[in-house]
Amino acid sequence: MTVQKRTTKAPPRKRKSTAPKAKRTTKPPAKKRTTKPPAKKRTSTAPKAKRTTKAPAKKRKSVAPKPKAKPKTTARKSKPPVRAKSVEAPPAKKAAKAKSALHTRICDMFGIEYPIIQTGMGWVSGARLTSATSQAGGLGILAAATMTFRELEETIAKVKDRTDKPFGVNMRADQSDVMKRVDLLIREKIKVASFAQAPGERVIKTLKDAGVLTMPTIGARRHAEKVQAWGVDAVIAQGQEGGGHTGQIPTSILIPDVSAAVDIPVVGAGGFRDGRGLVAALALGGEGIAMGTRFLLTQDSQVPDHVKQIYVDTKANGTVVTKAVDGHPQRVIRTLLIEQLEKANMLTRFPRAALNALSLMKVTGTSLPELLEEGIAMKQSQELTWAQLAMAANAPMLTKASMVDGKVEAGILPTGQITGVIDEIPTVAELLERIMAEARDTLERLGA
Ligand SMILES: Cc1cc2nc3c(=O)[nH]c(=O)nc-3n(C[C@H](O)[C@H](O)[C@H](O)COP(=O)(O)O)c2cc1C
């Protein structure tokens, strides 16, 4: 393992200025590149096993953690001699500079050491993953949208047993008991509430007045402007390559566009896995990265090993954005079920969806009136057809069967495209240390 373990915590770093960013009216000028950057060498050259649709039959790579490869960013052997001698700052100064570049507003805002967020992922981010992330210096976020109220209460208690560091809770603002959950977050003094969609002014105001920070995920500039006006504290800007429900704009276009439009911190998401990505997100105007798939593929996530293996075996082009799951564009692994759903029409989808919606009641302990109440709220807020609604009600059940029970034939495996270039399963602590070391190396390589 090349990752160096920190034995002592670095003292909290001071930002030079904590005043809010002045609102930019123009986009930062694009830098012209005259030469192409040299192509990076992959440490693993073995192509991923080709998959079509049925994952379990594939040839498997080992999910056991491989001996850690040296971070790719350190692969460069020699630095340009002239710059190195004439303009480089002494090593101690450079290290301090890199540290401060990696200490952004979200570190102070959320009380975290690293500008790295583990996002809320339904059925994936439970107490173990979230507490491991927060304990390791990032911000862990519990996925509450797939938990009953009671489960959420219990899971918050479990996280608190494991760490005294700040963590967040991800919610769906259209859940029928959302205000009850808001009260719980306030009572439990949760640091931050994140939302898959814009949560609405009332929810934001209630949380804000009680001191809970809010951070919705957005996929377009206009959404960021809207939620900023409502008073949110930060946004996660998720590009189309991201996992789960996702937008149409690539991360590399979205982050600079959004960060030029709003004053609040913008956290980049969609397609991140390492320290080079973190530096890239900062260069684009972001103040950190939020990752889903990379955290799903750690030893601390509760996803069964054979399911993780399917992700590891999936190529970057083995994912698809489909509306067939619940009526909203969602990036998932292209499984047999997804291919069938894509071909099926609404009439053939509906009966199966309705049946599964009823089974979901048993799994979650939801009563029929509650299910109907939630369905009607969902239908109104998301403008779904009844067939889409039944499928939407059905989707969490199918996703749970795949992600938690490991019945991959159920076939809904949300993922980011980044899964195509992830081939090992580290612990969360190893991952975060590695990302930060790589980010420092990258800044040094760039002479920053
Ligand atoms: C398995 C899975 C489940 C997800 N569930 C949720 C969710 O419940 N709420 C949410 O806001 N986002 C959800 N997402 C999106 C992630 O929180 C995150 O924004 C996204 O994964 C970032 O892209 P990346 O996978 O490339 O890192 C999910 C993503 C995945 C892969």
The ligand as a Gaussian input file, in Angstrom:
#p B3LYP/6-31G(d) Opt

LIG

0 1
 C      -26.535000       3.588000      -6.710000
 C      -26.841000       5.049000      -6.725000
 C      -27.924000       5.534000      -6.006000
 C      -28.193000       6.903000      -5.980000
 N      -29.226000       7.363000      -5.208000
 C      -29.389000       8.706000      -5.031000
 C      -30.329000       9.199000      -4.088000
 O      -31.036000       8.445000      -3.413000
 N      -30.419000      10.546000      -3.942000
 C      -29.625000      11.429000      -4.660000
 O      -29.718000      12.644000      -4.458000
 N      -28.741000      10.976000      -5.572000
 C      -28.586000       9.646000      -5.764000
 N      -27.635000       9.176000      -6.638000
 C      -26.749000      10.136000      -7.317000
 C      -25.495000      10.326000      -6.450000
 O      -25.851000      10.875000      -5.217000
 C      -24.404000      11.201000      -7.096000
 O      -24.902000      12.505000      -7.307000
 C      -23.854000      10.610000      -8.382000
 O      -23.592000       9.248000      -8.191000
 C      -22.568000      11.328000      -8.790000
 O      -21.999000      10.754000      -9.950000
 P      -20.844000       9.629000      -9.920000
 O      -21.551000       8.354000      -9.723000
 O      -20.195000       9.750000     -11.241000
 O      -19.921000       9.943000      -8.780000
 C      -27.374000       7.812000      -6.719000
 C      -26.310000       7.305000      -7.471000
 C      -26.015000       5.944000      -7.472000
 C      -24.841000       5.443000      -8.258000

